[in-house]
Amino acid sequence: MMIATGYWYDWVTRPGDKATLHLSGAGETTVTLHPLDGNKVAEPNNDLVWWGNLVERSIVPGSAASEQIKVSSSNHWSLSFGLRLESAPKSSATVAVLSTSGVTGVKVIYDGFKLAVIAKYFRFEKAVELEDWLILEITCDGTTTNVSLNKRQAANGDAVSFSGEAIPIPTEITFGSDQSRGAHFRICDAQIVGGLDTQELFTDPSKSIQKNNPVWGLSNGQGGHSAIQFHPEDIGDVEWPATVGFSLPNDLPPGMYTAKCQNASGTTHIPLFVEPRAPKNRVAVLMSTFTYLAYAGYRQGSEAATLGDYSEVTDRDVQLTDIDRRLATGVEPGWSLYDKYSNGTVTHLACRRHPLIDFVPGHIHWLTHTTRNFCTDLELLHWLDQQGIEFDLLTDDSLHIKEPADLNHYDIILTGCHPEYVSAEILDNLQHFIETGGHLLYLGGNGFELVAAPSLASPADTIEIRRTTNFAGVWPGADPEDNQLSGKRPAGRWSDVGRPPNQLVGVGFCSQGWGPAPGYVQLPEARSNTSGQEFFAGIDPDEMIGDFGHSLGGAAGDEIDCVGLNDGTPKATIRLATSEGLHTHHMMDLGRGKPIRSDIAFTPNDSGGSVFAVGSMNWIPSLIVEREANNVEKMTQNAIRLAKRNARSKFN
């Protein structure tokens, strides 16, 4: 008997849709759909139930990519690509780098010493070195086939070539067809020419990626070449058969749900985002699904490899949950965007179509000793329910594909505690929302910081990031990569590509640390400012705001943001309160020339829109503290009240 595990094919759905669950396990299992009340699993509000015997499903790691050849069939053709071999295969095995289909196939294999090009009538071998970028070209003129191998940076006379019998043009090309033997390699600039036609290969991941997804990327920092990475540990869509198909009732209340999977070995929860089919309320909460996916599967050992013994960033003990310990064993599938492959390469693609065992309600972070990210955002939803504030649920997945006008219905959008990973489309939509009179309440820290590129499939099941040259020293083992492959856009931090978070929300990421967190000192000039003073209604001038909280003891902690005019903060921004001078030495100087402080800020604009930003991941853990006088709650209530009063439509 084993506990059930699995994933939703689409983790964002709507009433009236069919939600498909893919499960692995053993023995009699019952699956029911429950609403989430914060991190608590509520009683079902529907009649959906499944019962049956689960089958244990396997996960085969590794990556492979195939593409059909579309150029004209011709006796005159050529195939060329760049190749960098990064590790030898296990033991004495060989790895198939490339294979083709057709009348006569071609294979390119590597045995740890030599690269071999093999066809029916010839075999060409050449000793190669790891980490060198090579250019391999196979050309057929109708009479002979020529194979040329050259180092990318080599002089023209350094190429090694071989001629053999002519072979027909292939009908399909596959890279990484055998990843079970453990080699890491990259492919770039692949193209095939047939007659007068040229086909660039593997430029659209949604059409090229097969079962075990390769990590797509552009290694511009290493010579300007685009590259696809292949690793034996890659996990993409594991393609388990569908187990449960729930037809969601048309009247199912939108919100957060979880599939509760129970058998004799225990209970598993698999969260589901249910958005409204059409906008209903004037308030919306944006759930940071891109960020949730980026952190899913995060191994504490990966963080420790960067932060060492933690003594410089916290005075707290590392406390691992059972789930953390399972992840530490390395047997659980999938990687967060903070882990590394066995060759030291930092991951930069995350897929959701496999079990995400730490993406569950109630998960506790090993340093804050309380909820973080997704689970903290669930507490925000619970708080809004308690306040009697009706809201629609939005997700990054849906906001990424919406048109700006789709947000015109809403007057107020609230974020969760950590909207770190966002796409250009998300920024465009939020910017349009604010500039046309909408009110954004940014209730987190380190938000809108990193460029995320969802795969081109619809709906997207993966997100891609790249760590540019500005990440040097922060993520050892990360090759500088200045562009995404998905959409071929600039990568890295949004500030690197001219869209710093300060421009959007008035504050930007400046520091992180997990020592004792302080509260905020009110700024007198803000209390006397006409636009700022109403945020302090019901709060005495000498009160420290948020010097309490479930996370690290205060509202200004974990990852924090500050105002910075040189970083793009609008001149209209008003600093309401700050934690400047109150932090311990545990907050990190990130080498960006920014002060170590968290600022609460308000930015109005000429269209009547505004942004209220709290600049800290710890705001919501302090907001939900039950105490007689919670000034974090009071200030948040004031911000919502002011946004309602200034709404562009009649608020109901």
C-alpha positions in Angstrom: 0.0 0.0 0.0 1.3 3.5 -0.8 -0.1 6.9 -0.3 -1.9 8.5 -3.3 0.0 11.2 -5.2 -0.8 13.1 -8.4 -1.6 16.4 -10.1 -4.4 18.2 -11.9 -4.0 18.4 -15.6 -5.0 22.1 -15.4 -4.7 23.5 -11.9 -6.8 26.5 -12.8 -10.4 25.9 -13.8 -13.9 27.3 -13.7 -17.4 26.2 -12.7 -18.9 24.1 -15.4 -15.5 22.8 -16.6 -14.2 19.2 -16.3 -11.2 19.0 -13.8 -9.0 16.0 -14.5 -6.9 14.4 -11.8 -4.0 12.1 -12.6 -3.1 9.8 -9.7 -0.6 7.1 -8.7 -0.9 4.9 -5.7 -2.1 1.5 -4.6 -5.3 0.1 -3.0 -8.7 1.4 -2.4 -8.7 5.2 -2.6 -11.4 7.8 -2.2 -11.2 11.3 -3.7 -13.4 14.2 -2.7 -13.3 17.9 -3.6 -13.2 20.3 -0.6 -13.1 24.1 -0.4 -10.2 25.6 1.6 -10.9 27.9 4.5 -7.5 29.4 4.8 -5.2 26.4 5.4 -8.1 24.3 6.8 -9.9 21.8 4.7 -13.6 22.5 4.9 -16.5 20.1 4.5 -17.5 19.5 0.8 -19.9 22.0 -0.8 -20.5 19.6 -3.7 -21.4 16.0 -4.4 -18.3 15.1 -6.3 -16.7 11.9 -5.2 -14.6 9.1 -6.7 -13.7 5.7 -5.4 -11.5 3.0 -6.9 -8.2 1.1 -6.8 -5.2 3.1 -7.8 -2.3 1.8 -9.9 1.2 2.8 -9.1 2.6 4.9 -12.0 6.3 5.4 -12.8 8.3 8.5 -13.5 11.1 8.2 -15.9 13.4 11.3 -15.7 15.4 12.6 -18.6 14.7 14.9 -21.6 14.1 14.4 -25.3 12.8 16.6 -28.0 11.6 15.6 -31.5 10.4 17.6 -34.5 9.0 16.7 -37.8 11.0 17.8 -40.9 8.9 20.1 -43.0 11.4 21.3 -45.7 11.1 19.9 -49.2 12.3 16.4 -49.7 15.5 16.7 -51.6 18.7 14.8 -52.3 20.6 18.0 -51.5 20.2 18.8 -47.8 22.2 19.8 -44.7 21.7 19.6 -41.0 23.7 21.7 -38.6 23.7 22.5 -34.9 25.9 23.5 -32.0 26.7 21.0 -29.3 28.2 21.3 -25.8 28.9 18.1 -23.9 28.9 18.8 -20.1 29.4 15.4 -18.6 30.3 11.8 -19.6 27.7 9.1 -19.5 27.6 6.6 -16.7 30.1 3.7 -16.7 31.0 2.5 -20.2 27.6 3.4 -21.8 27.0 5.7 -24.7 24.4 8.5 -25.0 22.5 9.2 -28.2 22.7 12.9 -28.7 20.8 12.8 -31.9 18.9 10.3 -34.0 16.9 10.8 -37.2 14.0 8.9 -38.9 13.8 8.2 -42.5 14.9 5.8 -45.2 18.3 5.7 -43.7 18.8 7.0 -40.2 21.7 9.0 -38.7 22.8 8.8 -35.1 25.2 11.0 -33.1 26.5 9.3 -30.0 28.9 10.1 -27.2 30.8 7.5 -25.1 32.7 9.9 -22.8 35.7 10.3 -25.1 34.6 10.3 -28.7 31.7 11.8 -30.6 30.5 9.4 -33.4 28.3 10.1 -36.4 26.9 6.8 -37.6 24.8 6.0 -40.7 24.2 2.8 -42.6 27.3 3.1 -44.8 29.8 5.0 -42.7 31.0 5.9 -39.2 32.8 9.1 -38.3 34.5 9.5 -34.9 36.4 12.3 -33.2 37.8 12.8 -29.7 36.2 15.8 -28.0 36.5 17.6 -24.7 33.8 18.5 -22.3 32.5 22.1 -22.1 33.7 23.0 -25.6 31.1 24.3 -28.0 31.2 22.3 -31.2 29.6 22.8 -34.5 28.4 19.7 -36.3 27.3 19.8 -39.9 26.0 16.9 -42.1 25.7 17.8 -45.7 24.5 15.6 -48.6 24.9 16.7 -52.3 23.1 13.8 -53.8 26.3 11.8 -54.3 28.2 11.9 -51.0 27.5 12.8 -47.4 30.0 15.1 -45.7 30.4 15.4 -41.9 32.2 18.4 -40.5 33.0 18.9 -36.8 34.6 22.1 -35.6 35.0 24.0 -32.3 32.8 27.0 -32.3 35.6 29.5 -31.7 38.1 27.7 -33.8 39.8 29.0 -36.9 38.4 27.9 -40.3 41.3 25.4 -40.8 40.5 23.5 -37.6 37.5 21.6 -38.9 37.6 17.8 -39.1 35.6 16.4 -42.0 34.6 13.0 -43.4 32.9 11.9 -46.6 30.6 8.9 -47.1 27.8 7.5 -49.2 24.8 9.7 -49.8 21.8 9.3 -47.5 18.2 10.7 -47.9 16.9 13.6 -46.0 15.4 12.6 -42.6 11.7 12.9 -41.8 12.1 13.5 -38.1 14.9 14.6 -35.8 15.2 13.7 -32.1 17.7 15.1 -29.6 18.4 13.3 -26.4 16.6 10.1 -27.3 18.4 8.1 -24.6 18.9 10.0 -21.3 18.9 7.0 -19.0 22.7 7.0 -18.9 23.3 10.3 -17.3 25.0 12.7 -19.6 24.3 16.5 -19.6 24.5 18.4 -22.9 23.2 21.4 -24.8 22.1 22.0 -28.3 21.9 25.3 -30.1 21.1 26.9 -33.5 19.8 23.7 -35.0 18.5 24.0 -38.5 18.0 21.8 -41.6 18.1 23.0 -45.2 16.3 21.0 -48.0 16.5 22.4 -51.5 15.6 26.1 -51.2 13.8 25.6 -47.8 15.3 26.3 -44.4 13.7 25.1 -41.1 14.9 26.3 -37.8 14.4 23.4 -35.3 13.1 23.6 -31.7 12.2 27.2 -31.7 8.7 26.6 -30.3 8.9 24.5 -27.1 5.1 23.8 -27.0 5.5 21.9 -30.3 8.9 20.3 -29.7 8.8 19.1 -26.2 7.8 15.5 -25.7 7.2 13.4 -22.7 10.3 14.2 -20.7 10.8 17.9 -21.2 14.2 19.4 -21.9 15.1 22.6 -20.3 14.9 25.3 -22.9 17.2 28.3 -22.8 19.3 30.9 -24.4 23.0 31.0 -23.3 23.7 34.4 -24.7 26.2 35.0 -22.0 28.3 32.2 -23.4 28.8 33.5 -26.9 25.4 34.6 -28.1 24.0 31.2 -29.0 20.6 29.9 -28.2 20.6 26.5 -26.4 18.4 23.7 -25.3 19.6 21.9 -22.2 19.3 18.2 -21.7 19.7 16.6 -18.2 19.1 13.1 -17.0 17.1 14.5 -14.0 14.6 16.5 -16.0 11.0 16.0 -15.1 8.2 17.4 -17.3 4.7 16.2 -18.0 4.9 12.6 -16.7 1.8 11.8 -18.8 0.0 9.6 -16.3 -3.4 8.4 -17.5 -6.4 10.4 -16.2 -7.8 8.8 -13.1 -10.6 11.2 -11.9 -12.7 13.5 -14.1 -14.8 15.8 -12.0 -17.5 17.8 -13.9 -17.6 20.9 -11.8 -21.2 22.1 -11.1 -22.1 25.4 -12.8 -23.1 26.8 -9.4 -19.9 25.7 -7.7 -18.7 28.8 -5.7 -15.3 30.0 -7.1 -12.4 29.9 -4.7 -9.6 27.6 -3.5 -10.3 23.9 -3.4 -8.3 20.7 -2.8 -8.7 17.1 -3.9 -8.6 15.1 -0.7 -7.2 11.6 -1.6 -7.5 9.0 1.1 -6.4 5.4 1.4 -5.2 3.1 4.2 -1.7 4.7 4.0 -2.8 8.3 4.5 -4.2 11.5 3.0 -2.9 13.6 0.2 -4.1 17.1 -0.8 -3.8 18.5 -4.3 -5.0 22.2 -4.5 -7.2 23.5 -7.3 -7.8 27.1 -8.3 -11.4 27.7 -9.3 -11.9 31.1 -11.0 -15.3 32.6 -11.8 -16.5 32.0 -15.3 -17.1 35.7 -15.7 -16.2 38.6 -13.4 -18.6 38.9 -10.5 -17.2 41.1 -7.7 -15.4 44.5 -7.9 -12.5 43.1 -5.8 -10.1 40.5 -7.1 -7.2 38.6 -5.4 -4.3 37.7 -7.6 -2.8 34.3 -6.7 0.8 34.0 -7.7 0.7 30.7 -9.5 4.0 31.3 -11.3 5.8 31.9 -8.0 4.1 28.9 -6.4 5.4 26.7 -9.2 8.9 28.3 -9.1 9.2 27.2 -5.4 7.5 23.9 -5.6 9.9 21.1 -4.7 12.4 23.4 -3.2 15.1 21.3 -1.4 16.4 22.9 1.8 19.8 21.5 1.0 19.9 23.7 -2.1 19.4 26.8 0.0 22.0 25.7 2.4 24.5 25.2 -0.4 24.2 29.0 -1.1 23.7 30.3 2.5 26.0 28.0 4.3 25.2 27.4 8.0 22.6 30.2 8.0 24.4 32.0 10.9 24.7 35.2 8.9 21.0 35.4 7.9 19.1 34.0 10.9 19.3 33.2 14.6 16.7 30.4 14.1 17.0 26.7 13.8 16.2 24.9 10.6 13.1 22.8 11.2 12.2 20.4 8.4 8.8 18.9 7.9 8.3 15.3 6.8 7.7 16.6 3.3 11.0 18.5 3.4 12.8 15.3 4.5 11.2 13.4 1.7 12.4 16.0 -0.8 15.9 15.9 0.7 16.2 12.2 -0.2 16.2 13.1 -3.8 13.7 10.4 -4.8 10.8 12.8 -5.2 10.2 14.0 -8.7 10.7 17.5 -10.0 12.8 20.5 -9.2 12.2 24.0 -8.0 13.9 26.9 -9.8 16.3 27.0 -6.8 17.8 23.5 -7.1 20.7 22.2 -9.1 21.2 19.2 -11.4 23.9 16.7 -10.7 26.4 18.5 -12.9 26.0 21.7 -10.9 23.8 23.5 -13.4 21.0 25.6 -11.8 17.5 24.6 -12.9 15.5 27.2 -14.8 12.3 25.4 -15.9 9.5 24.2 -13.7 6.6 22.0 -14.8 3.4 21.4 -12.8 2.2 18.2 -14.5 3.8 15.9 -12.0 3.3 15.6 -8.2 4.2 18.7 -6.2 4.4 17.2 -2.8 5.1 20.4 -0.9 2.4 22.4 -2.6 -0.2 21.6 0.0 -2.3 23.6 2.5 -0.7 24.0 5.8 2.9 23.5 4.7 5.4 25.2 7.1 8.6 26.9 6.0 11.9 25.6 7.6 13.1 29.1 8.7 10.0 31.2 9.4 8.4 28.2 11.2 5.0 29.3 9.8 3.3 29.4 6.4 4.9 31.1 3.4 4.0 31.8 -0.2 0.9 29.9 -1.2 -0.1 28.9 2.3 0.2 32.5 3.5 -1.9 33.7 0.6 -4.6 31.2 1.7 -4.7 33.1 5.0 -5.3 36.4 3.1 -8.4 34.8 1.5 -9.6 33.7 4.9 -9.1 37.2 6.3 -11.1 38.7 3.5 -13.9 36.3 4.1 -13.9 37.2 7.8 -14.1 40.9 6.8 -17.1 40.2 4.6 -15.3 41.4 1.5 -16.4 39.5 -1.5 -13.8 38.9 -4.2 -13.0 37.0 -7.4 -10.0 34.7 -7.6 -7.5 35.5 -10.3 -4.3 33.6 -11.1 -1.1 34.4 -12.9 -2.0 31.6 -15.4 -5.2 33.5 -16.5 -3.9 37.1 -16.1 -1.0 36.2 -18.5 -3.4 35.5 -21.3 -6.0 38.1 -20.6 -6.4 41.4 -22.5 -6.0 44.6 -20.5 -9.6 45.4 -21.0 -10.5 42.2 -19.2 -9.6 43.9 -15.9 -11.9 46.9 -16.4 -14.6 45.3 -14.3 -12.4 45.4 -11.2 -11.8 48.4 -9.0 -9.4 46.7 -6.6 -6.8 44.0 -7.0 -4.9 42.6 -4.0 -1.8 40.5 -4.3 -0.5 37.9 -2.0 2.7 37.9 0.0 5.2 37.1 -2.8 4.3 37.8 -6.5 8.0 37.4 -7.5 7.8 35.7 -10.9 5.7 37.5 -13.5 5.5 37.7 -17.3 5.5 40.8 -19.5 1.8 40.2 -20.1 1.0 40.3 -16.4 2.9 43.6 -16.0 1.1 45.1 -19.0 -2.3 44.2 -17.6 -1.6 45.5 -14.1 0.0 48.7 -15.5 -3.1 49.3 -17.6 -5.3 48.5 -14.7 -3.6 51.2 -12.5 -3.3 53.8 -15.3 -7.0 53.5 -16.1 -8.2 54.2 -12.5 -7.8 50.8 -10.8 -6.4 50.4 -7.3 -3.7 47.8 -6.6 -2.9 46.6 -3.1 0.5 45.0 -3.1 0.5 43.1 0.2 3.9 41.4 -0.1 7.6 41.7 -0.7 10.1 40.9 -3.5 7.3 41.2 -6.0 7.4 41.7 -9.8 11.1 41.0 -9.6 11.9 38.2 -12.0 11.0 37.6 -15.7 9.0 34.4 -16.1 8.2 33.0 -19.5 5.4 30.4 -19.6 5.6 27.7 -22.2 3.8 28.5 -25.5 1.4 25.7 -24.9 -2.1 26.6 -23.9 -2.7 26.4 -21.0 1.0 26.7 -20.1 2.3 23.8 -18.0 5.8 25.1 -17.4 7.6 28.4 -16.6 11.0 29.3 -17.7 13.5 31.7 -16.2 17.1 32.7 -17.0 19.8 34.1 -14.6 21.7 36.8 -16.4 25.2 38.1 -15.7 23.8 40.1 -12.8 23.2 36.9 -10.9 27.0 36.2 -10.7 27.9 35.3 -7.2 24.3 34.9 -6.1 23.7 31.6 -7.8 27.0 29.7 -8.3 26.7 27.2 -11.1 24.3 29.4 -13.1 25.5 30.1 -16.6 24.7 33.8 -17.6 21.8 33.6 -19.9 20.3 36.9 -21.1 17.2 35.7 -23.0 14.3 33.3 -22.8 13.6 30.8 -25.5 9.8 30.9 -24.8 9.0 34.1 -26.8 12.7 35.0 -27.3 12.5 37.8 -24.8 15.1 39.4 -22.5 15.5 37.5 -19.2 16.7 38.0 -15.7 15.3 40.7 -13.3 12.7 43.1 -14.6 15.0 45.9 -13.5 17.6 44.5 -16.0 15.2 45.0 -18.9 13.9 48.4 -18.1 10.8 47.5 -16.0 11.8 47.7 -12.3 9.1 46.9 -9.8 9.4 50.5 -8.4 7.9 51.8 -11.6 4.8 49.7 -11.1 4.3 49.6 -7.3 6.6 52.3 -5.9 8.9 49.9 -4.1 11.5 47.3 -5.1 13.3 44.4 -3.6 16.3 45.4 -1.5 17.1 42.8 1.1 16.2 39.4 2.7 17.0 37.7 6.0 15.3 35.6 8.7 16.4 37.1 12.0 14.0 38.9 14.3 11.7 41.1 12.2 10.7 44.6 13.4 7.7 46.7 12.7 7.4 50.1 11.1 7.9 53.7 12.4 5.2 56.1 11.1 6.6 59.0 9.1 5.3 62.4 10.4 5.3 64.0 7.0 3.0 61.2 5.8 0.5 61.7 8.6 0.3 65.4 7.7 -0.1 64.7 4.0 -3.6 64.9 2.7 -3.2 61.8 0.6 -1.4 59.9 3.3 -3.1 60.7 6.6 -6.2 58.6 6.0 -4.2 55.4 6.0 -3.5 56.1 9.7 -7.1 56.4 10.8 -7.6 54.7 14.1 -3.8 54.4 14.7 -2.1 56.5 17.3 0.9 58.5 16.1 3.3 56.9 18.4 2.3 53.3 17.6 4.9 51.0 16.0 3.0 49.4 13.1 3.3 45.6 13.0 5.9 44.9 15.8 4.2 41.5 16.1 3.5 38.7 13.7 3.4 34.9 13.1 6.5 35.2 10.9 9.8 36.2 12.6 7.8 38.3 15.1 7.2 41.4 13.0 5.6 42.7 9.8 8.8 44.0 8.2 10.8 40.9 7.5 11.7 37.9 5.3 12.1 39.5 1.8 11.6 43.3 1.8 11.2 46.3 -0.6 12.0 49.9 -0.3 11.3 53.2 -2.1 14.0 54.3 -4.5 13.7 57.3 -6.8 16.8 56.2 -8.7 15.2 52.8 -9.2 12.1 54.2 -10.8 9.8 55.0 -7.9 7.4 57.8 -9.2 7.8 61.2 -7.7 4.2 61.1 -6.5 5.0 58.2 -4.2 4.5 58.9 -0.5 6.4 56.9 2.1 4.0 56.2 4.9 6.1 54.2 7.3 9.5 52.5 7.3 11.6 49.9 9.2 14.8 51.8 8.5 17.4 51.3 11.3 15.4 48.6 13.0 16.8 45.4 11.4 19.4 43.1 12.8 22.6 42.1 11.0 20.8 39.1 9.6 19.4 41.1 6.7 21.6 40.6 3.6 23.3 43.4 1.7 22.6 42.2 -1.9 25.2 44.4 -3.4 22.7 46.6 -5.3 23.5 49.8 -3.5 20.0 49.9 -1.8 19.3 50.7 1.8 18.2 47.8 4.1 14.7 48.8 5.0 11.0 48.0 4.3 8.8 50.9 3.2 5.0 51.2 3.2 4.2 53.4 0.3 1.2 55.0 -1.5 1.4 56.0 -5.1 -1.6 57.9 -6.6 -1.8 58.8 -10.3 -3.5 61.3 -12.5 -6.2 58.8 -13.7 -7.5 58.3 -10.2 -5.8 54.9 -9.8 -3.3 54.1 -7.1 -1.0 51.5 -5.5 -0.7 50.8 -1.8 2.5 48.7 -1.2 3.6 47.3 2.1 7.1 46.1 1.0 7.4 42.9 3.0 6.5 39.3 2.8 5.6 39.3 6.5 2.7 41.8 6.2 0.0 39.1 5.9 1.4 36.9 8.7 1.0 40.0 10.9 -2.4 41.0 9.4 -4.0 37.7 10.6 -2.8 37.9 14.2 -5.7 38.0 16.5 -5.2 40.7 19.0 -7.2 43.5 20.5 -5.5 46.3 18.5 -3.9 45.0 15.3 -2.7 48.1 13.5 -1.6 46.1 10.4 -5.2 45.0 10.1 -6.4 48.6 10.6 -4.0 50.0 8.0 -5.1 47.4 5.5 -8.8 48.1 6.2 -8.1 51.8 5.7 -6.4 51.1 2.3 -9.3 49.0 1.1 -11.8 51.6 2.3 -10.0 54.4 0.5 -9.8 52.3 -2.7 -13.5 51.7 -2.5 -14.3 55.3 -2.0 -12.1 56.3 -4.9 -13.3 53.5 -7.2 -13.8 54.3 -10.8 -17.3 52.6 -10.7 -20.1 52.6 -8.2 -19.0 50.1 -5.6 -21.5 47.6 -4.4 
